[in-house]
């Protein structure tokens, strides 16, 4: 399946971001509600609108809920780590980063990117190997946040941590067994949250390189959250501290 973005909200956010789609596919007869907004946005680009039967849209999107619209997107453009750091400096605030250690589920990646954009994260860092990448599933799950959030692919997570430390960015690893709670952690200043995969958590060397390991308090019978939920709790704790500092 080619890389289609589908669903009204992801398509709208993609078009509003100023990116140029190759083609826009609309289900025949769909001219109501937010579809009109999509048509208006498409007319501001060089893309062609193609009306197709719903069966074709179903096939193009793998039978997922496309809401009558899909676009054939250009390849996703990843940012460099230096681009992300420079953008944070230009914005005048300490960098706020999220690093994902082998998050392979595209739904988790999309959900994390969505929350990252809502929390003002400057960039999401993923490894080039053993990680989900930005595809149509990630774009849809992020509800269009991939059009705005900077995402960086790196060859080596641990070397990247060393580079961030050179910029006085503290590395906070999420670990369920950590004795230090996120509620007693000072996330002020340059901050990078490191989230491990659901099966094994943080890799040993990555864990050792973290400045601080933090846990999320649990009181129920289940003792863990999935990766995207854990990332969301941590990101909002960082955001809460930054809002209080203003």
C-alpha positions as CSV (number, residue, x, y, z in Angstrom):
1,X,0.0,0.0,0.0
2,X,1.3,3.4,-0.9
3,X,1.7,6.0,1.8
4,X,-1.8,7.6,2.0
5,X,-3.0,10.0,4.7
6,X,-6.6,9.5,5.3
7,X,-9.4,10.7,7.6
8,X,-10.6,14.3,7.6
9,X,-8.6,15.7,10.5
10,X,-5.2,14.3,9.5
11,X,-5.8,15.5,5.9
12,X,-6.8,19.0,7.1
13,X,-3.8,19.3,9.3
14,X,-1.5,18.1,6.5
15,X,-2.9,20.7,4.1
16,X,-2.8,23.5,6.7
17,X,0.9,22.8,7.4
18,X,1.7,24.0,3.9
19,X,2.9,20.6,2.6
20,X,2.1,19.7,-1.0
21,X,0.2,16.5,-1.6
22,X,0.5,14.7,-4.9
23,X,-3.2,13.8,-5.3
24,X,-6.3,14.1,-3.2
25,X,-8.9,11.4,-3.5
26,X,-12.5,12.1,-2.5
27,X,-15.4,9.6,-2.4
28,X,-18.0,10.4,-5.0
29,X,-20.8,12.5,-3.6
30,X,-18.9,13.7,-0.5
31,X,-19.4,17.5,-0.5
32,X,-20.6,18.0,3.1
33,X,-19.1,19.4,6.3
34,X,-15.4,19.5,6.6
35,X,-14.9,18.0,3.1
36,X,-15.7,21.6,1.8
37,X,-12.8,22.8,4.0
38,X,-10.5,20.2,2.5
39,X,-11.5,21.2,-1.1
40,X,-10.8,24.8,-0.2
41,X,-7.4,24.0,1.1
42,X,-6.5,21.7,-1.9
43,X,-7.3,24.6,-4.3
44,X,-4.4,26.5,-2.6
45,X,-2.0,23.8,-3.8
46,X,-1.0,22.3,-7.1
47,X,-2.7,18.9,-6.3
48,X,-5.4,17.4,-8.4
49,X,-8.7,16.3,-6.8
50,X,-9.8,12.8,-8.0
51,X,-13.3,11.6,-7.2
52,X,-13.4,7.8,-6.8
53,X,-15.8,5.1,-5.6
54,X,-15.8,4.3,-1.9
55,X,-14.6,0.8,-2.8
56,X,-11.4,2.2,-4.2
57,X,-10.8,4.3,-1.2
58,X,-11.3,1.2,1.0
59,X,-8.7,-0.6,-1.1
60,X,-6.3,2.3,-1.0
61,X,-6.5,2.6,2.8
62,X,-6.5,-1.1,3.7
63,X,-10.2,-1.0,4.7
64,X,-9.6,1.6,7.4
65,X,-12.0,4.4,8.3
66,X,-11.0,7.0,5.7
67,X,-14.1,9.3,6.1
68,X,-14.3,9.8,2.4
69,X,-10.9,11.3,1.8
70,X,-7.3,10.3,1.3
71,X,-4.3,12.0,-0.1
72,X,-1.1,10.6,-1.6
73,X,1.5,12.3,0.4
74,X,5.1,13.1,-0.5
75,X,7.7,11.2,1.5
76,X,7.9,12.4,5.1
77,X,10.8,14.8,5.7
78,X,12.7,14.0,8.9
79,X,14.6,16.7,10.8
80,X,18.2,16.5,11.9
81,X,19.1,16.6,15.6
82,X,20.9,19.9,15.1
83,X,17.8,21.4,13.4
84,X,15.7,20.5,16.5
85,X,18.3,22.0,18.9
86,X,18.6,25.2,16.9
87,X,14.8,25.6,16.7
88,X,14.6,25.3,20.5
89,X,17.3,27.9,20.9
90,X,15.6,30.2,18.4
91,X,12.3,29.9,20.4
92,X,14.1,31.0,23.5
93,X,13.5,28.1,25.8
94,X,15.4,25.1,27.1
95,X,15.1,22.1,24.7
96,X,12.3,19.6,25.5
97,X,12.8,16.3,23.7
98,X,11.4,12.9,23.7
99,X,13.6,9.9,22.7
100,X,12.0,6.5,21.9
101,X,14.0,3.4,22.5
102,X,12.7,0.7,20.0
103,X,9.0,1.7,19.9
104,X,7.9,-0.6,17.1
105,X,4.1,-0.2,17.2
106,X,3.1,2.6,14.7
107,X,0.0,3.3,16.8
108,X,2.1,4.0,19.8
109,X,4.4,6.1,17.8
110,X,1.5,8.1,16.4
111,X,-0.1,8.6,19.8
112,X,3.2,9.8,21.3
113,X,3.8,12.3,18.4
114,X,0.3,13.6,18.9
115,X,0.9,14.2,22.6
116,X,4.3,15.6,22.0
117,X,2.8,18.3,19.7
118,X,0.2,19.2,22.3
119,X,2.9,19.5,25.0
120,X,5.2,21.7,23.1
121,X,8.0,19.1,22.6
122,X,10.7,20.4,20.3
123,X,11.4,17.1,18.7
124,X,10.9,13.3,18.9
125,X,14.0,11.2,18.4
126,X,13.7,7.6,17.1
127,X,16.4,5.1,16.1
128,X,16.9,4.2,12.4
129,X,16.7,0.5,13.2
130,X,14.1,-1.5,15.3
131,X,11.6,1.3,15.4
132,X,8.3,2.3,13.7
133,X,8.7,5.0,11.2
134,X,6.3,7.7,10.0
135,X,3.8,6.0,7.6
136,X,0.1,6.4,7.0
137,X,-0.8,4.6,10.2
138,X,1.4,6.9,12.3
139,X,0.1,10.0,10.5
140,X,-3.5,9.0,11.1
141,X,-3.0,8.0,14.7
142,X,-1.2,11.3,15.4
143,X,-4.3,13.1,14.1
144,X,-2.2,15.2,11.8
145,X,0.5,16.1,14.4
146,X,3.2,14.7,12.1
147,X,2.7,17.8,9.9
148,X,4.0,20.0,12.7
149,X,6.2,17.9,15.1
150,X,9.9,17.6,14.3
151,X,11.0,14.0,14.1
152,X,14.6,12.9,14.0
153,X,16.1,9.5,13.1
154,X,19.4,8.7,14.6
155,X,21.9,5.9,14.0
156,X,22.8,5.4,17.7
157,X,20.6,6.3,20.6
158,X,23.5,6.2,23.1
159,X,25.8,8.4,21.1
160,X,22.8,10.8,20.7
161,X,22.4,10.9,24.5
162,X,26.1,11.9,24.8
163,X,25.5,14.7,22.2
164,X,22.5,16.0,24.2
165,X,24.5,16.1,27.4
166,X,27.0,18.3,25.7
167,X,24.1,20.8,25.4
168,X,23.4,20.6,29.1
169,X,20.2,18.5,28.4
170,X,19.4,16.2,31.3
171,X,18.3,12.7,30.3
172,X,15.3,11.2,32.2
173,X,14.6,7.5,31.6
174,X,11.1,6.0,32.3
175,X,11.5,2.9,34.4
176,X,8.7,1.2,36.4
177,X,11.0,0.0,39.1
178,X,12.7,3.4,39.7
179,X,12.5,4.6,43.3
180,X,12.2,8.2,42.3
181,X,8.7,9.3,41.3
182,X,8.1,11.8,38.5
183,X,6.2,13.9,41.1
184,X,9.4,14.5,43.0
185,X,11.5,15.1,39.9
186,X,12.7,18.6,38.8
187,X,12.4,18.6,35.0
188,X,13.4,22.3,34.6
189,X,16.1,23.2,32.1
190,X,17.0,21.2,29.1
191,X,15.1,17.9,29.2
192,X,14.9,14.7,27.3
193,X,12.5,11.9,28.2
194,X,13.5,8.4,27.2
195,X,10.7,5.9,26.7
196,X,11.5,2.2,26.2
197,X,9.5,-0.4,24.5
198,X,6.6,-2.2,26.3
199,X,8.3,-5.6,26.3
200,X,11.7,-4.9,27.8
201,X,11.7,-1.2,28.7
202,X,14.9,0.7,28.3
203,X,18.0,-1.1,26.9
204,X,20.7,-1.7,29.6
205,X,23.2,0.7,28.2
206,X,20.6,3.4,27.6
207,X,19.4,3.0,31.1
208,X,22.9,3.4,32.4
209,X,23.4,6.6,30.4
210,X,20.3,8.3,31.9
211,X,21.0,11.0,34.5
212,X,17.8,10.1,36.4
213,X,15.4,7.2,36.3
214,X,11.8,8.0,37.2
215,X,8.6,6.0,37.7
216,X,4.9,6.7,37.5
217,X,3.0,5.9,40.7
218,X,0.6,3.0,40.4
219,X,-2.1,2.0,42.8
220,X,-4.3,-0.4,40.9
221,X,-3.9,-4.2,40.3
222,X,-2.2,-3.6,36.9
223,X,1.4,-2.3,37.4
224,X,2.1,-0.7,34.1
225,X,0.9,1.6,31.4
226,X,1.5,1.2,27.7
227,X,4.3,3.2,26.1
228,X,2.2,6.0,24.7
229,X,0.2,6.4,28.0
230,X,3.5,6.5,30.0
231,X,5.0,9.0,27.6
232,X,1.9,11.2,27.9
233,X,1.9,11.3,31.7
234,X,5.6,12.2,31.7
235,X,5.3,14.9,29.0
236,X,2.4,16.6,30.8
237,X,4.4,16.6,34.0
238,X,7.2,18.4,32.2
239,X,4.8,20.8,30.7
240,X,3.1,21.5,34.1
241,X,6.5,22.5,35.5
242,X,7.3,24.8,32.6
243,X,3.9,26.5,32.8
244,X,4.4,27.2,36.5
245,X,7.9,28.7,35.8
246,X,6.4,31.3,33.5
